[in-house]
Amino acid sequence: MTEMRKIVVLAALVATLAGAVPAARAAVCGDLNGNGTVDVADALILSNIAAGGAPPANVCGGSGLTQCADVFKDNAINNADLAALVDTIAGLETLFDACSGPGSPLSCPGGSVTLGTQTITASPSSI
């Protein structure tokens, strides 16, 4: 076999093997099935998990549920995650971006407000 032919055969073998081995993907928040998009199929998987079903073996690319299924970012996998995911897929406006969570609690100093003839009084709290 000539040297050039060996190089061509080796290059073809490397190209074939590179195509046969899928590239590892980092888990993307909301992409439970790892297909590269966040869609209804991901919502179906998450609804099963939130209802107590066992997650598929390859969920989140094998990196663990919290990497892509905790859409609400409250360190739990439940209906709040499902609601945030469905809202995102549907393109609905939400109070915060999916996968960033609601953020830190807001402090309310309390006080009174009068609207017309009605006065509303609130005590200090965190929400």
C-alpha positions in Angstrom: 0.0 0.0 0.0 1.4 3.4 -0.9 2.0 6.0 1.7 -0.7 8.3 0.3 -3.3 5.5 0.3 -2.5 4.7 3.9 -3.1 8.3 4.9 -6.4 8.4 3.0 -7.6 5.1 4.6 -6.5 6.3 8.1 -8.3 9.7 7.6 -11.5 7.9 6.5 -11.3 5.6 9.6 -10.8 8.6 11.9 -13.7 10.4 10.3 -16.0 7.4 10.6 -15.1 6.9 14.3 -15.6 10.5 15.1 -19.1 10.4 13.6 -19.9 7.3 15.5 -19.1 8.7 19.0 -21.7 11.3 20.0 -20.2 14.5 21.4 -20.8 14.9 25.2 -23.1 17.9 25.9 -23.4 19.8 29.1 -26.8 19.7 30.6 -28.9 22.6 29.5 -31.6 23.8 31.9 -34.9 22.5 30.8 -33.5 20.1 28.1 -34.2 16.9 30.0 -33.9 14.5 27.0 -30.7 16.1 25.8 -31.7 16.7 22.2 -30.4 20.3 22.2 -33.8 22.0 22.4 -36.3 22.7 25.2 -39.7 21.5 24.0 -42.9 19.6 24.9 -41.0 16.3 25.1 -39.0 17.8 28.0 -42.2 18.9 29.7 -43.6 15.4 29.4 -40.5 13.9 31.0 -40.6 16.5 33.8 -44.3 16.0 34.4 -43.7 12.3 35.0 -40.8 13.0 37.4 -42.8 15.7 39.3 -45.6 13.2 39.7 -43.2 10.8 41.4 -42.2 8.7 38.4 -38.6 7.4 37.9 -36.5 9.6 35.6 -35.2 8.0 32.4 -31.6 6.7 32.6 -30.3 9.3 30.3 -32.1 12.3 31.7 -30.0 15.5 31.7 -27.3 13.7 29.7 -26.6 11.6 32.8 -25.4 14.7 34.8 -28.2 14.5 37.4 -31.7 16.0 37.6 -30.7 19.2 39.4 -28.6 20.1 36.3 -31.5 20.5 34.0 -34.8 19.7 35.7 -34.7 22.2 38.5 -36.1 25.0 36.2 -37.4 27.0 39.2 -34.0 26.8 40.9 -35.3 26.0 44.4 -33.3 22.8 44.8 -36.3 20.6 44.4 -37.9 18.9 41.4 -41.7 19.5 41.5 -44.7 21.2 39.9 -43.1 24.6 40.2 -40.4 23.4 37.8 -43.0 22.0 35.4 -45.0 25.3 35.5 -41.9 27.4 34.8 -40.9 25.0 31.9 -44.3 25.0 30.3 -44.5 28.8 30.5 -41.1 29.1 28.9 -42.0 26.7 26.1 -45.3 28.5 25.5 -43.5 31.8 25.4 -45.5 33.3 28.3 -44.1 36.2 30.2 -43.1 35.3 33.7 -41.9 37.3 36.7 -38.3 35.9 36.3 -36.4 34.0 33.7 -36.6 30.2 33.8 -33.5 28.6 35.2 -32.6 31.7 37.2 -35.2 31.3 40.0 -37.2 33.9 41.9 -34.1 35.4 43.6 -33.7 36.6 47.1 -36.7 37.4 49.3 -37.9 41.0 49.3 -38.3 42.8 52.5 -41.5 44.8 53.1 -41.2 47.5 55.7 -44.9 47.4 56.4 -47.1 50.5 56.9 -50.5 51.8 55.8 -52.0 52.8 52.5 -55.4 54.5 52.1 -57.3 53.8 48.9 -60.4 55.9 48.7 -62.2 55.2 52.0 -60.3 51.9 52.8 -57.0 51.7 54.7 -54.8 48.7 54.3 -52.2 48.1 57.0 -49.4 45.6 56.6 -46.8 44.4 59.1 -43.1 44.0 58.2 -42.4 40.7 56.4 -40.3 39.0 53.8 -41.9 37.6 50.6 
